[in-house]
Amino acid sequence: MFERFREDINATFERDPAAKSVLEILFCYPGFHALLFYRIAHWLWVHKLYLSGRFISHVGRFLTGIEIHPGARIGRRFFIDHGMGVVIGETSEIGNDVTLFHGVTLGGTTWKKIKRHPTIGDNVVIGVGAKILGPVRIGNNTKIGANSVVVTDIPPNSIVVGIPGKVVYRVEGDKRIQMDSAFMPDPQSKAIASLIERVKRLEETLNKTTDGDKPDEE
């Protein structure tokens, strides 16, 4: 338990340059607090103390604004930045070294009592407001762009953006993608730029044709 405790603190230092001290993390980081509540609630849940587990997770939600179902399975060095509005469903599975930003939802798409929430691989970063819905698998070393909605499996080493989420960049091999979130590819802006360029060329062609039809002046 104490080893996990130290790992969670170190993960916060590694992934949040604003963190200044251990005391600041202990008292001022809701993502860290939510993870502590989850560890307790999950222990109760796996020992079939379901009501107690749900109550602890409910208290954690009330205090942090982060809802993690005690039945979810979360790996090591998990980090939630800011955290308000994060929802992690009961059958979610999260690997090691995963980072979530505020507003992320790992949600289900059915009311059946089956595996209905996402499985997230190792070293995955999920951007602000992204929604991962259904029993989809997100491969290792993947980045999900802000406000993306992912409803299909994503291969490892990918960058995903859009609604619905699509892979717009991928590297071969087991490599982490080194790309700042502020410079994620934007396929919609590329498509709009392409349309603008096409309209410009059509206008130029039309102007040439119109000029050629004008009668010669005497």
GROMACS elastic network, one bead per residue, 0.5 to 0.9 nm:
[ bonds ]
;  ai    aj funct       b0    kb
    1     4     6  0.51804   500
    1     5     6  0.61711   500
    1     6     6  0.88055   500
    2     6     6  0.62536   500
    2     7     6  0.85756   500
    3     6     6  0.51972   500
    3     7     6  0.61874   500
    3     8     6  0.86742   500
    4     8     6  0.61278   500
    4     9     6  0.86649   500
    4    76     6  0.70904   500
    4    77     6  0.76215   500
    5     8     6  0.53032   500
    5     9     6  0.64751   500
    5    10     6  0.87938   500
    5    36     6  0.85019   500
    6     9     6  0.51671   500
    6    10     6  0.61459   500
    6    11     6  0.85338   500
    7    10     6  0.50758   500
    7    11     6  0.59955   500
    7    12     6  0.86097   500
    7    76     6  0.74734   500
    7    77     6  0.56639   500
    7    78     6  0.88593   500
    8    11     6  0.50808   500
    8    12     6  0.63596   500
    8    13     6  0.89019   500
    8    32     6  0.73287   500
    8    35     6  0.86089   500
    8    76     6  0.76256   500
    8    77     6  0.50940   500
    8    78     6  0.67286   500
    8    79     6  0.72739   500
    9    12     6  0.51843   500
    9    13     6  0.65508   500
    9    14     6  0.88329   500
    9    22     6  0.71164   500
    9    25     6  0.70903   500
    9    26     6  0.82726   500
    9    32     6  0.78289   500
    9    77     6  0.83506   500
   10    13     6  0.51103   500
   10    14     6  0.62041   500
   10    15     6  0.87215   500
   10    22     6  0.89496   500
   10    77     6  0.80022   500
   11    14     6  0.50535   500
   11    15     6  0.61552   500
   11    16     6  0.83464   500
   11    77     6  0.55671   500
   11    78     6  0.72925   500
   11    79     6  0.66327   500
   11    97     6  0.79397   500
   12    15     6  0.53744   500
   12    16     6  0.57154   500
   12    17     6  0.85770   500
   12    19     6  0.72165   500
   12    25     6  0.76462   500
   12    32     6  0.80967   500
   12    77     6  0.84193   500
   12    78     6  0.87583   500
   12    79     6  0.64432   500
   12    80     6  0.85442   500
   12    81     6  0.84255   500
   13    16     6  0.55395   500
   13    17     6  0.66292   500
   13    18     6  0.81637   500
   13    19     6  0.58071   500
   13    20     6  0.79005   500
   13    21     6  0.83777   500
   13    22     6  0.86504   500
   13    25     6  0.86487   500
   14    17     6  0.71647   500
   14    19     6  0.88639   500
   15    18     6  0.89943   500
   15    19     6  0.88367   500
   15    79     6  0.78607   500
   15    81     6  0.84740   500
   15    99     6  0.83108   500
   16    19     6  0.57745   500
   16    81     6  0.76039   500
   17    20     6  0.78708   500
   19    22     6  0.81105   500
   19    24     6  0.70356   500
   19    25     6  0.69034   500
   20    23     6  0.85267   500
   20    24     6  0.66916   500
   20    25     6  0.81200   500
   21    24     6  0.52153   500
   21    25     6  0.65866   500
   21    26     6  0.87985   500
   22    25     6  0.51575   500
   22    26     6  0.61802   500
   22    27     6  0.87302   500
   23    27     6  0.61246   500
   23    28     6  0.80890   500
   24    27     6  0.53963   500
   24    28     6  0.53879   500
   24    29     6  0.72705   500
   25    28     6  0.54576   500
   25    29     6  0.51502   500
   25    30     6  0.86467   500
   25    32     6  0.71585   500
   25    33     6  0.88855   500
   26    29     6  0.65868   500
   26    30     6  0.89947   500
   26    32     6  0.73283   500
   26    33     6  0.75809   500
   27    30     6  0.83148   500
   27    33     6  0.82389   500
   28    32     6  0.85887   500
   28    33     6  0.85402   500
   29    32     6  0.54136   500
   29    33     6  0.64503   500
   29    34     6  0.88047   500
   29    64     6  0.89022   500
   29    81     6  0.83267   500
   29    82     6  0.73734   500
   29    83     6  0.88598   500
   30    34     6  0.59560   500
   30    35     6  0.85043   500
   30    63     6  0.81519   500
   30    64     6  0.52218   500
   30    65     6  0.79560   500
   30    66     6  0.79142   500
   30    80     6  0.82532   500
   30    81     6  0.84250   500
   30    82     6  0.68355   500
   30    83     6  0.66697   500
   30    84     6  0.81859   500
   31    34     6  0.51172   500
   31    35     6  0.63093   500
   31    36     6  0.88265   500
   31    64     6  0.74240   500
   31    66     6  0.74841   500
   31    79     6  0.68014   500
   31    81     6  0.62559   500
   31    82     6  0.64397   500
   31    83     6  0.55544   500
   31    84     6  0.85026   500
   32    35     6  0.51824   500
   32    36     6  0.64764   500
   32    37     6  0.89144   500
   32    79     6  0.73830   500
   32    80     6  0.73010   500
   32    81     6  0.89191   500
   33    36     6  0.51316   500
   33    37     6  0.64093   500
   33    38     6  0.86211   500
   33    60     6  0.76422   500
   33    63     6  0.87011   500
   33    64     6  0.71554   500
   34    37     6  0.51537   500
   34    38     6  0.60945   500
   34    39     6  0.87111   500
   34    57     6  0.83296   500
   34    60     6  0.57794   500
   34    61     6  0.73751   500
   34    63     6  0.83835   500
   34    64     6  0.62838   500
   34    65     6  0.84966   500
   34    66     6  0.63974   500
   34    67     6  0.78836   500
   34    68     6  0.76844   500
   34    80     6  0.87283   500
   34    83     6  0.87783   500
   35    39     6  0.61688   500
   35    40     6  0.87721   500
   35    60     6  0.87808   500
   35    68     6  0.83536   500
   35    78     6  0.81600   500
   35    79     6  0.84506   500
   35    80     6  0.85759   500
   36    39     6  0.52205   500
   36    40     6  0.65611   500
   36    41     6  0.86759   500
   36    60     6  0.86206   500
   37    40     6  0.53646   500
   37    41     6  0.60857   500
   37    42     6  0.84680   500
   37    56     6  0.65002   500
   37    57     6  0.61842   500
   37    59     6  0.80879   500
   37    60     6  0.56115   500
   37    61     6  0.88319   500
   37    68     6  0.88308   500
   38    42     6  0.57455   500
   38    43     6  0.83893   500
   38    53     6  0.86073   500
   38    56     6  0.78277   500
   38    57     6  0.62249   500
   38    60     6  0.76860   500
   38    68     6  0.65148   500
   38    69     6  0.76120   500
   38    70     6  0.60601   500
   38    72     6  0.89086   500
   39    42     6  0.52294   500
   39    43     6  0.62505   500
   39    44     6  0.87912   500
   39    70     6  0.80108   500
   40    43     6  0.52637   500
   40    44     6  0.64641   500
   40    45     6  0.87068   500
   40    53     6  0.74810   500
   40    56     6  0.74482   500
   40    57     6  0.84758   500
   40    70     6  0.84488   500
   41    44     6  0.51711   500
   41    45     6  0.61117   500
   41    46     6  0.88087   500
   41    49     6  0.89652   500
   41    50     6  0.86700   500
   41    52     6  0.72823   500
   41    54     6  0.67457   500
   41    55     6  0.79528   500
   41    56     6  0.55299   500
   41    57     6  0.58581   500
   41    69     6  0.83212   500
   41    70     6  0.52298   500
   41    71     6  0.84085   500
   42    46     6  0.61718   500
   42    47     6  0.85118   500
   42    53     6  0.64174   500
   42    54     6  0.88974   500
   42    57     6  0.86176   500
   42    69     6  0.81279   500
   42    71     6  0.61379   500
   42    72     6  0.75896   500
   42    73     6  0.81478   500
   43    46     6  0.54519   500
   43    47     6  0.63597   500
   43    48     6  0.88256   500
   43    49     6  0.86049   500
   43    53     6  0.76548   500
   43    70     6  0.80860   500
   44    47     6  0.51675   500
   44    48     6  0.64152   500
   44    49     6  0.50457   500
   44    50     6  0.67216   500
   44    51     6  0.86939   500
   44    52     6  0.66160   500
   44    53     6  0.50769   500
   44    54     6  0.87704   500
   44    70     6  0.81050   500
   45    48     6  0.50442   500
   45    49     6  0.52712   500
   45    50     6  0.50291   500
   45    51     6  0.81561   500
   45    52     6  0.77139   500
   45    53     6  0.52008   500
   45    54     6  0.78300   500
   45    70     6  0.60812   500
   45    71     6  0.63388   500
   46    49     6  0.73961   500
   46    50     6  0.81393   500
   46    53     6  0.89073   500
   46    70     6  0.85610   500
   46    71     6  0.75520   500
   47    50     6  0.80390   500
   48    51     6  0.86176   500
   48    53     6  0.85818   500
   49    52     6  0.55646   500
   49    53     6  0.61603   500
   49    54     6  0.87190   500
   50    53     6  0.50910   500
   50    54     6  0.61097   500
   50    55     6  0.85240   500
   50    70     6  0.85141   500
   51    54     6  0.51457   500
   51    55     6  0.60730   500
   51    56     6  0.86625   500
   52    55     6  0.50569   500
   52    56     6  0.62162   500
   52    57     6  0.86244   500
   53    56     6  0.52697   500
   53    57     6  0.62525   500
   53    58     6  0.85666   500
   53    69     6  0.86998   500
   53    70     6  0.60982   500
   53    71     6  0.86521   500
   54    57     6  0.50941   500
   54    58     6  0.60239   500
   54    59     6  0.86430   500
   54    69     6  0.73139   500
   54    70     6  0.64742   500
   54    71     6  0.89861   500
   55    59     6  0.62431   500
   55    60     6  0.86150   500
   56    59     6  0.51265   500
   56    60     6  0.62419   500
   56    61     6  0.86567   500
   56    70     6  0.85528   500
   57    61     6  0.61429   500
   57    62     6  0.86409   500
   57    67     6  0.71173   500
   57    68     6  0.66107   500
   57    69     6  0.65635   500
   57    70     6  0.64323   500
   58    62     6  0.62050   500
   58    63     6  0.86955   500
   58    67     6  0.74739   500
   58    68     6  0.86741   500
   58    69     6  0.86855   500
   59    62     6  0.50626   500
   59    63     6  0.62543   500
   59    64     6  0.85752   500
   60    63     6  0.52267   500
   60    64     6  0.59097   500
   60    65     6  0.76774   500
   60    66     6  0.71804   500
   60    67     6  0.73174   500
   60    68     6  0.83855   500
   61    64     6  0.53431   500
   61    68     6  0.75522   500
   62    65     6  0.59057   500
   62    66     6  0.79034   500
   62    67     6  0.85024   500
   63    66     6  0.82025   500
   64    67     6  0.82070   500
   64    83     6  0.78110   500
   64    84     6  0.70751   500
   65    83     6  0.71421   500
   65    85     6  0.58121   500
   65    86     6  0.73785   500
   66    83     6  0.60903   500
   66    84     6  0.57163   500
   66    85     6  0.56933   500
   66    87     6  0.62790   500
   66    88     6  0.84674   500
   66   102     6  0.87633   500
   67    85     6  0.75428   500
   67    86     6  0.61258   500
   67    88     6  0.62380   500
   67    89     6  0.82900   500
   68    71     6  0.84170   500
   68    72     6  0.71920   500
   68    86     6  0.79295   500
   68    87     6  0.59869   500
   68    89     6  0.66124   500
   68    90     6  0.78197   500
   69    72     6  0.56587   500
   69    87     6  0.81896   500
   69    88     6  0.61665   500
   69    89     6  0.55575   500
   69    90     6  0.50287   500
   69    91     6  0.84247   500
   69    92     6  0.87017   500
   70    73     6  0.80824   500
   70    89     6  0.87300   500
   70    90     6  0.68107   500
   71    89     6  0.79695   500
   71    91     6  0.64199   500
   71    92     6  0.80424   500
   72    88     6  0.72439   500
   72    89     6  0.64793   500
   72    91     6  0.52581   500
   72    93     6  0.60559   500
   72    94     6  0.80691   500
   73    90     6  0.83520   500
   73    91     6  0.74633   500
   73    92     6  0.63038   500
   73    94     6  0.61134   500
   73    95     6  0.83845   500
   74    78     6  0.73492   500
   74    92     6  0.80958   500
   74    93     6  0.59913   500
   74    95     6  0.62617   500
   74    96     6  0.76552   500
   75    78     6  0.65443   500
   75    93     6  0.81472   500
   75    94     6  0.57861   500
   75    97     6  0.74940   500
   75    98     6  0.81103   500
   75   122     6  0.85613   500
   76    94     6  0.89645   500
   76    95     6  0.72020   500
   76    97     6  0.62562   500
   76    98     6  0.82608   500
   77    96     6  0.60739   500
   77    98     6  0.71345   500
   77    99     6  0.87782   500
   78    94     6  0.84262   500
   78    95     6  0.82076   500
   78    96     6  0.65141   500
   78    97     6  0.53986   500
   78    98     6  0.51612   500
   78    99     6  0.61947   500
   78   100     6  0.82889   500
   79    97     6  0.74728   500
   79    98     6  0.63855   500
   79   100     6  0.63940   500
   79   101     6  0.85411   500
   80    83     6  0.55131   500
   80    86     6  0.84481   500
   80    98     6  0.85243   500
   80    99     6  0.58310   500
   80   101     6  0.57407   500
   80   102     6  0.73581   500
   81    84     6  0.87973   500
   81    99     6  0.74205   500
   81   100     6  0.62799   500
   81   102     6  0.64251   500
   82   100     6  0.89821   500
   82   101     6  0.65308   500
   82   102     6  0.56611   500
   83    86     6  0.56971   500
   83   100     6  0.76865   500
   83   101     6  0.60016   500
   83   103     6  0.69134   500
   83   104     6  0.82712   500
   84   101     6  0.85746   500
   84   102     6  0.52137   500
   84   103     6  0.62215   500
   84   104     6  0.88969   500
   85   102     6  0.59616   500
   85   104     6  0.69183   500
   85   105     6  0.80287   500
   85   129     6  0.85958   500
   86   100     6  0.81548   500
   86   101     6  0.77405   500
   86   102     6  0.56746   500
   86   105     6  0.57543   500
   86   106     6  0.82684   500
   86   129     6  0.84616   500
   87   103     6  0.76442   500
   87   104     6  0.64480   500
   87   106     6  0.61164   500
   87   107     6  0.73696   500
   88    91     6  0.85838   500
   88    92     6  0.65924   500
   88   104     6  0.82556   500
   88   105     6  0.61063   500
   88   107     6  0.66426   500
   88   117     6  0.84055   500
   89    92     6  0.55344   500
   89   105     6  0.81400   500
   89   106     6  0.59300   500
   89   107     6  0.56009   500
   89   108     6  0.70640   500
   89   116     6  0.85217   500
   89   117     6  0.62241   500
   89   118     6  0.84812   500
   90    93     6  0.87902   500
   90   107     6  0.87769   500
   90   108     6  0.89010   500
   90   115     6  0.87875   500
   90   116     6  0.83832   500
   90   117     6  0.71955   500
   91   108     6  0.86221   500
   91   114     6  0.81233   500
   91   115     6  0.57081   500
   91   116     6  0.62705   500
   91   117     6  0.52260   500
   91   118     6  0.75033   500
   91   119     6  0.84693   500
   91   135     6  0.85677   500
   92   106     6  0.69228   500
   92   107     6  0.81003   500
   92   108     6  0.89343   500
   92   115     6  0.81085   500
   92   116     6  0.77958   500
   92   118     6  0.51824   500
   92   119     6  0.58073   500
   92   120     6  0.78847   500
   92   135     6  0.81755   500
   93   117     6  0.78190   500
   93   118     6  0.65300   500
   93   120     6  0.60164   500
   93   121     6  0.83303   500
   94    98     6  0.72323   500
   94   118     6  0.82553   500
   94   119     6  0.59928   500
   94   121     6  0.63252   500
   94   122     6  0.75852   500
   95    98     6  0.64736   500
   95   119     6  0.80544   500
   95   120     6  0.58935   500
   95   123     6  0.75556   500
   95   124     6  0.82230   500
   95   140     6  0.85550   500
   96   121     6  0.73765   500
   96   123     6  0.64036   500
   96   124     6  0.84888   500
   97   122     6  0.59077   500
   97   124     6  0.71661   500
   97   125     6  0.88349   500
   98   120     6  0.80839   500
   98   121     6  0.78250   500
   98   122     6  0.61243   500
   98   123     6  0.50259   500
   98   125     6  0.59881   500
   98   126     6  0.81525   500
   99   123     6  0.75801   500
   99   124     6  0.63518   500
   99   126     6  0.63147   500
   99   127     6  0.84712   500
  100   103     6  0.86932   500
  100   104     6  0.67178   500
  100   124     6  0.84323   500
  100   125     6  0.60907   500
  100   126     6  0.50165   500
  100   127     6  0.64801   500
  100   128     6  0.76653   500
  101   104     6  0.62978   500
  101   125     6  0.82284   500
  101   126     6  0.64331   500
  101   127     6  0.54580   500
  101   129     6  0.74487   500
  101   130     6  0.85672   500
  101   146     6  0.88386   500
  102   127     6  0.78494   500
  102   128     6  0.53576   500
  102   129     6  0.63784   500
  102   130     6  0.88411   500
  103   127     6  0.86045   500
  103   128     6  0.57701   500
  103   130     6  0.69427   500
  103   131     6  0.84039   500
  103   147     6  0.87376   500
  104   126     6  0.72823   500
  104   127     6  0.72737   500
  104   128     6  0.61644   500
  104   131     6  0.58050   500
  104   132     6  0.79631   500
  104   146     6  0.89278   500
  104   147     6  0.83629   500
  105   129     6  0.73982   500
  105   130     6  0.65545   500
  105   132     6  0.61573   500
  105   133     6  0.77260   500
  106   117     6  0.63814   500
  106   118     6  0.61876   500
  106   119     6  0.89554   500
  106   130     6  0.87174   500
  106   131     6  0.62392   500
  106   132     6  0.50006   500
  106   133     6  0.60163   500
  106   134     6  0.80010   500
  107   116     6  0.77880   500
  107   117     6  0.55142   500
  107   118     6  0.71912   500
  107   131     6  0.73181   500
  107   132     6  0.62709   500
  107   134     6  0.62302   500
  107   135     6  0.87387   500
  108   111     6  0.79865   500
  108   115     6  0.86909   500
  108   118     6  0.77236   500
  108   132     6  0.84975   500
  108   133     6  0.54406   500
  108   135     6  0.71847   500
  109   116     6  0.65364   500
  109   117     6  0.77709   500
  109   133     6  0.63763   500
  109   134     6  0.50694   500
  109   135     6  0.82082   500
  110   113     6  0.83288   500
  110   114     6  0.85455   500
  110   116     6  0.65220   500
  110   134     6  0.77331   500
  111   114     6  0.84019   500
  111   116     6  0.82848   500
  112   115     6  0.85339   500
  112   116     6  0.78615   500
  113   116     6  0.77744   500
  114   117     6  0.89896   500
  115   118     6  0.84246   500
  115   134     6  0.84726   500
  115   135     6  0.62553   500
  116   133     6  0.83638   500
  116   134     6  0.52616   500
  116   136     6  0.84824   500
  117   132     6  0.82073   500
  117   133     6  0.65557   500
  117   136     6  0.71885   500
  118   132     6  0.65911   500
  118   133     6  0.65109   500
  118   134     6  0.57108   500
  118   137     6  0.59503   500
  118   138     6  0.75910   500
  119   135     6  0.67482   500
  119   136     6  0.62133   500
  119   138     6  0.62541   500
  119   139     6  0.86853   500
  120   123     6  0.89981   500
  120   124     6  0.71064   500
  120   136     6  0.84093   500
  120   137     6  0.60531   500
  120   139     6  0.68045   500
  120   140     6  0.76471   500
  121   124     6  0.62709   500
  121   137     6  0.75258   500
  121   138     6  0.57371   500
  121   139     6  0.51081   500
  121   141     6  0.74138   500
  121   142     6  0.81244   500
  121   156     6  0.82660   500
  122   139     6  0.75511   500
  122   141     6  0.62787   500
  122   142     6  0.84351   500
  123   140     6  0.58946   500
  123   142     6  0.70568   500
  123   143     6  0.87403   500
  123   176     6  0.75765   500
  124   138     6  0.79637   500
  124   139     6  0.77874   500
  124   140     6  0.60870   500
  124   141     6  0.50713   500
  124   143     6  0.58266   500
  124   144     6  0.79271   500
  125   141     6  0.78011   500
  125   142     6  0.64887   500
  125   144     6  0.62157   500
  125   145     6  0.84881   500
  126   129     6  0.85241   500
  126   130     6  0.66036   500
  126   131     6  0.88369   500
  126   142     6  0.83627   500
  126   143     6  0.59566   500
  126   145     6  0.65952   500
  126   146     6  0.73655   500
  127   130     6  0.57950   500
  127   143     6  0.76040   500
  127   144     6  0.57216   500
  127   145     6  0.50324   500
  127   147     6  0.70677   500
  127   148     6  0.80464   500
  127   181     6  0.79792   500
  128   145     6  0.75221   500
  128   147     6  0.61262   500
  128   148     6  0.87237   500
  129   145     6  0.88303   500
  129   146     6  0.57189   500
  129   148     6  0.73764   500
  129   149     6  0.89218   500
  130   144     6  0.72006   500
  130   145     6  0.69541   500
  130   146     6  0.53935   500
  130   149     6  0.58896   500
  130   150     6  0.78995   500
  131   147     6  0.69194   500
  131   148     6  0.62253   500
  131   150     6  0.61746   500
  131   151     6  0.84870   500
  132   135     6  0.89097   500
  132   136     6  0.77523   500
  132   138     6  0.89552   500
  132   148     6  0.81589   500
  132   149     6  0.59793   500
  132   151     6  0.62995   500
  132   152     6  0.87265   500
  133   136     6  0.70822   500
  133   149     6  0.74985   500
  133   150     6  0.62241   500
  133   151     6  0.53138   500
  133   152     6  0.83097   500
  134   150     6  0.87548   500
  134   151     6  0.64301   500
  134   152     6  0.82184   500
  135   151     6  0.84755   500
  135   152     6  0.85987   500
  135   153     6  0.86147   500
  136   150     6  0.82812   500
  136   151     6  0.66250   500
  136   152     6  0.56525   500
  136   154     6  0.78484   500
  137   152     6  0.75835   500
  137   154     6  0.62696   500
  137   155     6  0.81000   500
  138   141     6  0.89586   500
  138   142     6  0.71764   500
  138   152     6  0.86429   500
  138   153     6  0.59436   500
  138   155     6  0.65489   500
  138   156     6  0.70960   500
  139   142     6  0.61246   500
  139   153     6  0.79589   500
  139   154     6  0.58003   500
  139   157     6  0.68776   500
  139   158     6  0.78243   500
  140   155     6  0.77828   500
  140   157     6  0.62088   500
  140   158     6  0.84943   500
  140   174     6  0.81133   500
  140   175     6  0.89004   500
  140   176     6  0.83494   500
  141   156     6  0.59895   500
  141   158     6  0.71191   500
  141   174     6  0.77638   500
  141   175     6  0.68183   500
  141   176     6  0.50294   500
  141   177     6  0.66177   500
  142   154     6  0.81682   500
  142   155     6  0.79476   500
  142   156     6  0.58868   500
  142   159     6  0.58667   500
  142   160     6  0.78071   500
  142   170     6  0.87707   500
  142   176     6  0.75899   500
  142   177     6  0.72383   500
  143   157     6  0.78933   500
  143   158     6  0.63422   500
  143   160     6  0.62889   500
  143   161     6  0.87591   500
  143   177     6  0.77410   500
  143   181     6  0.84991   500
  144   147     6  0.86146   500
  144   148     6  0.67966   500
  144   149     6  0.89558   500
  144   150     6  0.84664   500
  144   158     6  0.82984   500
  144   159     6  0.59929   500
  144   161     6  0.62631   500
  144   165     6  0.82039   500
  145   148     6  0.56849   500
  145   159     6  0.73035   500
  145   160     6  0.58618   500
  145   162     6  0.75549   500
  145   165     6  0.85444   500
  145   181     6  0.73283   500
  145   184     6  0.70715   500
  145   185     6  0.89802   500
  146   161     6  0.73683   500
  146   162     6  0.84949   500
  146   181     6  0.85078   500
  147   161     6  0.79806   500
  147   162     6  0.74096   500
  147   163     6  0.79738   500
  148   160     6  0.74779   500
  148   161     6  0.53514   500
  148   163     6  0.55217   500
  148   164     6  0.67979   500
  148   165     6  0.54750   500
  148   166     6  0.87126   500
  149   161     6  0.80185   500
  149   162     6  0.67279   500
  149   163     6  0.51400   500
  149   164     6  0.51285   500
  149   165     6  0.52337   500
  150   153     6  0.80101   500
  150   154     6  0.84189   500
  150   160     6  0.82865   500
  150   161     6  0.86184   500
  150   162     6  0.84076   500
  150   163     6  0.74121   500
  150   164     6  0.58621   500
  150   166     6  0.77786   500
  151   164     6  0.70376   500
  151   165     6  0.73302   500
  152   164     6  0.88009   500
  152   165     6  0.80967   500
  152   166     6  0.88956   500
  154   157     6  0.89704   500
  154   158     6  0.73534   500
  154   160     6  0.81300   500
  154   166     6  0.84259   500
  154   167     6  0.74711   500
  155   158     6  0.64249   500
  155   167     6  0.85492   500
  155   170     6  0.86969   500
  156   170     6  0.81036   500
  156   171     6  0.85644   500
  156   172     6  0.87997   500
  156   173     6  0.87266   500
  156   174     6  0.77929   500
  156   175     6  0.89140   500
  157   169     6  0.84997   500
  157   170     6  0.56805   500
  157   171     6  0.56747   500
  157   172     6  0.71585   500
  157   173     6  0.77201   500
  157   174     6  0.69829   500
  157   175     6  0.64729   500
  157   176     6  0.64602   500
  157   177     6  0.64903   500
  158   167     6  0.62338   500
  158   168     6  0.75589   500
  158   169     6  0.57478   500
  158   171     6  0.67598   500
  158   177     6  0.75922   500
  159   166     6  0.81880   500
  159   167     6  0.56245   500
  159   168     6  0.58993   500
  159   169     6  0.51375   500
  159   170     6  0.63075   500
  159   177     6  0.80569   500
  159   184     6  0.78256   500
  159   185     6  0.82840   500
  160   165     6  0.57304   500
  160   166     6  0.52021   500
  160   168     6  0.59202   500
  160   169     6  0.73818   500
  160   184     6  0.88111   500
  160   185     6  0.87682   500
  161   164     6  0.79547   500
  161   165     6  0.50382   500
  161   166     6  0.56745   500
  161   167     6  0.67918   500
  161   168     6  0.69893   500
  161   184     6  0.80206   500
  161   185     6  0.76284   500
  161   186     6  0.72541   500
  161   187     6  0.80391   500
  162   166     6  0.62350   500
  162   167     6  0.89489   500
  162   186     6  0.80551   500
  162   187     6  0.79246   500
  162   188     6  0.80921   500
  163   166     6  0.76999   500
  167   170     6  0.72676   500
  168   185     6  0.68736   500
  168   186     6  0.82815   500
  168   187     6  0.74144   500
  169   185     6  0.77767   500
  170   177     6  0.82591   500
  171   174     6  0.83171   500
  171   175     6  0.71843   500
  171   176     6  0.85036   500
  171   177     6  0.73816   500
  172   175     6  0.73084   500
  175   178     6  0.89064   500
  179   182     6  0.83853   500
  179   183     6  0.69695   500
  179   184     6  0.72202   500
  180   183     6  0.55469   500
  180   184     6  0.69492   500
  181   184     6  0.54002   500
  183   186     6  0.86272   500
  185   189     6  0.89182   500
  185   190     6  0.88114   500
  186   189     6  0.55829   500
  186   190     6  0.65368   500
  186   191     6  0.89023   500
  187   190     6  0.50317   500
  187   191     6  0.61396   500
  187   192     6  0.86545   500
  188   191     6  0.50647   500
  188   192     6  0.61992   500
  188   193     6  0.85493   500
  189   192     6  0.50720   500
  189   193     6  0.60454   500
  189   194     6  0.85187   500
  190   193     6  0.50637   500
  190   194     6  0.61188   500
  190   195     6  0.86665   500
  191   194     6  0.50643   500
  191   195     6  0.62782   500
  191   196     6  0.87050   500
  192   195     6  0.50787   500
  192   196     6  0.61918   500
  192   197     6  0.86296   500
  193   196     6  0.50954   500
  193   197     6  0.62087   500
  193   198     6  0.86495   500
  194   197     6  0.51416   500
  194   198     6  0.62196   500
  194   199     6  0.87113   500
  195   198     6  0.50366   500
  195   199     6  0.61714   500
  195   200     6  0.85620   500
  196   199     6  0.51551   500
  196   200     6  0.61789   500
  196   201     6  0.87510   500
  197   200     6  0.50530   500
  197   201     6  0.63395   500
  197   202     6  0.87296   500
  198   201     6  0.51608   500
  198   202     6  0.62322   500
  198   203     6  0.86376   500
  199   202     6  0.50543   500
  199   203     6  0.61256   500
  199   204     6  0.86160   500
  200   203     6  0.51541   500
  200   204     6  0.62697   500
  200   205     6  0.87314   500
  201   204     6  0.50698   500
  201   205     6  0.62244   500
  201   206     6  0.85794   500
  202   205     6  0.50709   500
  202   206     6  0.60532   500
  202   207     6  0.85346   500
  203   206     6  0.50087   500
  203   207     6  0.60442   500
  203   208     6  0.85894   500
  204   207     6  0.51537   500
  204   208     6  0.62808   500
  204   209     6  0.87118   500
  205   208     6  0.51970   500
  205   209     6  0.62594   500
  205   210     6  0.86454   500
  206   209     6  0.50992   500
  206   210     6  0.60910   500
  206   211     6  0.85407   500
  207   210     6  0.50589   500
  207   211     6  0.60372   500
  207   212     6  0.85465   500
  208   211     6  0.51247   500
  208   212     6  0.61836   500
  208   213     6  0.88221   500
  209   212     6  0.51417   500
  209   213     6  0.64887   500
  210   213     6  0.52830   500
  210   214     6  0.67540   500
  211   214     6  0.54920   500
  211   215     6  0.89999   500
  212   215     6  0.82129   500
  214   217     6  0.88455   500
